[in-house]
Amino acid sequence: MLANMFPLVRRHLMDKLRAKGVTMFTGVKYEEITDEGLVVSAQEREKWIVEADTIVVAAGARPNNQLLKALEGKVR
């Protein structure tokens, strides 16, 4: 997650994204992907379309450790 990155690395990444003209939104809900782009909403605004031909989902991820926990103490 970007917020948990080392500050210097985060700053460098954010600067590169801005230099490339990447539009970033925080605090929005992704509603739908359409032929026109991405439909988003925010608490203080109605839904709107972010026009795009490419959409990159860069959401946080968490590992699935269920198998590891199930096998703990059973395998050498």
C-alpha positions in Angstrom: 0.0 0.0 0.0 1.3 3.4 -1.0 0.7 4.9 2.5 3.0 2.2 4.1 5.9 2.8 1.7 9.2 4.2 2.8 8.8 8.0 2.4 11.6 8.6 -0.1 10.4 5.7 -2.3 6.8 6.9 -2.1 7.8 10.5 -3.1 9.9 9.3 -6.0 7.0 7.1 -7.3 4.4 9.9 -6.9 6.7 12.3 -8.7 7.1 9.9 -11.6 3.3 9.2 -11.8 2.6 13.0 -11.9 5.3 13.5 -14.6 3.5 10.9 -16.7 0.2 12.7 -16.3 -1.4 9.9 -14.3 -4.7 10.9 -12.6 -5.1 9.6 -9.1 -8.2 9.6 -7.0 -8.5 8.9 -3.3 -11.6 8.4 -1.2 -13.8 7.4 -4.2 -15.9 4.3 -4.8 -15.4 2.5 -8.1 -18.9 1.9 -9.5 -18.5 0.5 -13.0 -16.2 0.2 -16.0 -17.9 1.3 -19.2 -16.9 1.9 -22.8 -16.3 5.5 -21.9 -14.2 4.9 -18.8 -14.6 4.4 -15.1 -17.7 5.5 -13.2 -16.8 6.7 -9.7 -18.6 8.4 -6.8 -17.7 10.2 -3.6 -19.7 11.3 -0.6 -19.7 14.9 -1.6 -20.4 14.4 -5.3 -22.7 12.7 -7.7 -21.4 9.8 -9.8 -19.1 10.9 -12.7 -17.2 9.3 -15.5 -13.4 9.4 -15.6 -12.7 9.0 -19.4 -10.1 6.4 -20.0 -9.0 3.7 -22.5 -6.8 2.0 -19.9 -7.7 1.4 -16.3 -5.2 0.0 -13.8 -6.5 -1.3 -10.5 -3.9 -0.6 -7.9 -5.7 -1.6 -4.7 -4.1 -3.0 -1.6 -3.6 -6.7 -1.3 -3.4 -9.1 1.6 -1.8 -12.6 1.5 -4.0 -15.7 1.9 -2.2 -17.6 4.6 -4.9 -20.3 5.2 -2.9 -23.2 3.8 0.2 -22.1 5.8 -1.8 -22.1 9.1 -3.5 -25.4 8.3 -0.1 -27.1 7.7 1.8 -25.5 10.7 3.2 -28.3 12.8 2.3 -31.0 10.3 5.0 -30.7 7.8 8.8 -30.7 8.3 
